[in-house]
Amino acid sequence: MALNLKKTEEAYNSSRANRPSAGGDRWKPKENESSIIRLIPHTMDYFDGEVVDIGFLYLVHYNVGPEGAQTVVTCPRTYDVEGDPERGIVPVRHRCPICEKVMELRKGDEQQKAKASELGARRRYLMNILDMNAVDKGVQAYECGATVRDGIFAYCNQKYGDPMDITAGRNFTLTCVVPNGNKRKTDYKIMPDLTQTSVKKLLPQNWKEQIAKLKTMLPKAYSYEQIKGIMLGSVEQEKTTREVKEATGGQQPAPQQHQPPEQPPQQPENPPANTGASPCFGEEYSTVATSKCQSCAQKVECKAKYLG
């Protein structure tokens, strides 16, 4: 029931050493202002076991197509599936004509290498957040690039704890800096709060449904041939990854069997009567190491009831 902090630390350190080449309400930070946000789990799998990231990763290619008709394309490799023989999962790999073109350009002269860098896949993330200055809006989707995700991910370690923990996570101050209105030079500054807090009482009644909705907002990808058409300018595509057309047959490449629908967490059985449960059982809960909750024999059942 948490973010695996050991694995996130390893993943963060690995990503720094070997970074890739370059629905619901959507939240955007205000330019040249600071916002206080709280990360909320991006999937209900968080409550069933362990997750190793703070959002859903997808890949995009910018500036695809002829001059004057360039657009953004979701990379089919977003939906690659790592094989797991023990679980009976077969690996799935998707070809991307843009990635193939990038590999070709990287073997050319400096101008071609620069074009390869421009076309290379970029990481994008979908995360769930709570705007602490607008909690009445509930759980909102936040679409961001690698800079913001990596900036927050750097604090996902055993020192700072799990930032998505509803009962003992941390708020983050996110400052969006746009120098002289030049959005191409936008930068972000991220700072975690010193204290851990609970936001359980700030969440709306349908917070679980809002969490589960995020996965449905992931952009879909065109087929290999359709993307080749976009590259040549013979296939029209919306200029936003959030509104990929499906009328022409564009579908999420990964077979459905590899992306089972998320199941809501099983509700724990109610504790038997007269078990000597504390008066605060299921009413309050904290995962702070020094709290009385962590020394309570019923902490697991209590947290499950508290989260509902």
N, C-alpha and C positions, 0 to 999 in steps of 0.2 A: 504494500500500500504506500508506495513512495517513489521518489526519484532515486535511482541507484547512484549515490554520490561518488563511489569509488570509480564506477565506469564512466561517469560524466567527466571526472577529472582526467582520466586516461584519454577519453575522446577529445577533450579540449586541448590537452597537450599534443596529441597526435595531429589535430587539425591545424595547430599553429606551425607544426613542423612540415606538414604536407597538405596544404590547403588546395582544394580543387581549383582548376582554372576558372581563373575567374568564371443568400442564406440569411446570416444574422447581421447585426449592426457591425459596421467596420469603424474602427477607431483610427484617428490620425493625430500625431503630435502637432501642436501649433508651432509655427515657425518662430524661431528666436524667443521661445518661451520654455519654461520648465514644467513638466507634468509629473505627477506622482502616480505610478501605476503599481498594480499587484498582479503577478503572474498567477493564473488559474490553470489547473491541469488541462492539457490540450486534448486528452482522450480519456474515456472512462476506463481504459486499460490501467490507468494509473492507480485506480482503487482496487483492481483485481490482482495486481502483482507489482512488477517493476517496469519503469520506462527509463530510457537512457538519453532523452532529449527534452527540450522545453517547448517544442513545436513541431509541426509537420514541415519537412524539407521538400522543396520542389526546385527544378532547374529551369531556367529560361534563357533564351537567346535574344539579344537585342539587335536592332538595325538589320533585320533580315529582309531581303528583297531588293529590287532595283531602286536606284536613287529616286527619291520623291515618293516612293510607295513602300517605305520600310516600316516594319511592324515588329511586334514581340511574339515569339513563338515558344510554347511550352515544350521542353525537351522530352521526348519519349522515354529517355533513360530515367526519368523521375520514377517510373513505374517498374523498374527492374526489381526482381525478387531474388534475394540471397537464398540459396538452397540450404536445406536442413534435413539431411537423411533421417536423423533420429525422429523427426516430427513428420516425415513423409512429404516435405515441401520440396518441389522441383524448382531448380533455379530458372529464372526467366530473364532474358536479355532482349532489349529492343534496339534496333538500329536507328540512327538519327543521321540524315544526310548532311545536316549542318555540322555535326561533330566530325563526320568523315571529311568534309571540306576543310574544317579547321586543321585536322591532322595533315592534310595535303599542303595547306598554306604554310604551316610551320616548317616545312622543308625548303621553302623558297627564299627569296631575298628579304631584305629588311622591311620593305613595303608590304610584302605578303605576310610576313610575321606580325606586323602591326595590325593587319586586317584580321589575322587569326585571333589575336588578342581581343579585338573588338567583338568578334562573333562568338568567342568561347562562352560556354555555359556559365551562368552566374547563379549562385545560391539565393533562394528566396525562402522565407519561412512564414507560416501561419501560426500565430499563437493566440491563446485566450488571455485577456487581461481584464482587470477591474480598474476603471479610472477612479481614483480615490477622491476626486473632486466632482464626480458625477456618478456616484454609485447607484443612483436611481435607474440608470440605463442598463444595469445588470452586467452580465458577462459579454464582452465585446471581442470581436476578431481583430487582431492587429497583424497586418502584413508588413514585413520588414525585410531588409537585406542582411547580409552576413555581418555587417559592422555592429548592428544593434544586438543581433542574436549572440554573437561571439562576446560582446561586451558584457552581457548578462550571464552568459554561460561560464565566463571566467570566475564568477562567484558561486557556481554550483559545486561546492566542495565541502569537505567535512568541517572546515573552519566556519563557513557562513551558513551551512545547512541547506535544506531543500527550499528554494524560493517559491515553489508551487504548493507547499504545505498550507492548506486552508486554515489550519489551527495554529501554526507557528512558523509561517513564512516571513519574508521581508518585503517591504515596499521598496521600489526603486524610483529615484528621481531621474527622469530622462529629459535632457535638454537638446532640442533640435536647433542647430546653428546654421543659418543660411546667410553667408556673407554677401552683403550688397544685393540681396535678392537673387543671387546666382545659385539656382537649385542644383546645378551640376557639381557644386563645391560644398553641398550640404554635409555637415558633420554632426556627430552625436556624442554627447557626454553622458555617462551612466554612473550613478552612485547609489549604492545600497544603504538602506537605513541601518542604524547601529543596533536597533532592537527588533526582536521577533514578535509578531502580533497575530491575532486571530481575526479573520474576516468572515467567519461563518455567519454571524448575525447580520452582515451587510448584504449577503447574497439573496436573490429573489427565490421564491418558492420553486420555480422551474429551472434552477441553476444546472441541474444534471442534464436536462434537455438542451440547454444552451451550450454546455460543454460538448455534448455528442454531435451537435450541429456543425462544428468546425470542420470535421472531416469531409462533409458534403460540399464544402466551399473550395476544396482544392481544384485548381484548373485542370481541365482535361487536355489531352494531346491529340494532334492530328496523326494520321497514318504516315508512313514513310513517303508514299507517293504524293500525298497532299502537301507535305512539307516541301518536297522538291518543287511542286507547283508554285508554292509561295516564294521560294527562292528565285524562281524565274519570272515571278510577277503574273502568273496565269491563274492563280487561286487567290481570292480575296479573303482577308481575315480581319477580324476586329483588332483594334490597336491596343486592346487591354487583355491581359491574361485571364481576367475574371469573367470575360464574356465570349469565350471561345464558341464559335458556332458549331452546332451539332446537326444542322439541317443538311449539310453536305456529307454526313456520315462520319464526322470526326468523333472518335470514341476514346475512352481511356484504354490504352493498349493492354494493360495487364488483364488476364482472364479473371472472371469473377471469382473462381474458386480460390484464387490467391489473395483475395481481399474480402474475407468474410465480414458480414456486418457486425458492428460492435454490439455486445450484449450488455445490458445494464447489470451492475454488480448485484450478486445475490444478497438478499437481505438476511442478516444474521438472526438466528432464533432469539426470541426474547429470553432474558435470564430468568430462571425459575424464581418463583416467589419465595420470600423469606430467606434469601441467601445472604442477608447481612449487607446488601449493597449500600454504598454511601448515599446520602440524600442528594448529592450532586451527580449521581450516576446518569450519564446521558444528557446532562444539562450543561456541563462545562467540560472542556478538555484542553490540555496544552501538551505539546511535545517538547517543550523546553526541558532540558536535562535536569534542571534544578527544581522543577515543579513537583508537587505532591502526586500528580497524575502518573508520573513515571515510576513511582514506587508502589503504586496501587496494583493489587493482584487482578483487578478487573479492567485494566486499562484498555485491552484489546476490544472487549465487548462494549466498553463505555464509548470509545471513539467511534465504533461502528454505529451505535445508536445516536450519538451526537451529530454525525454527518447525515444521518437519515437514510 
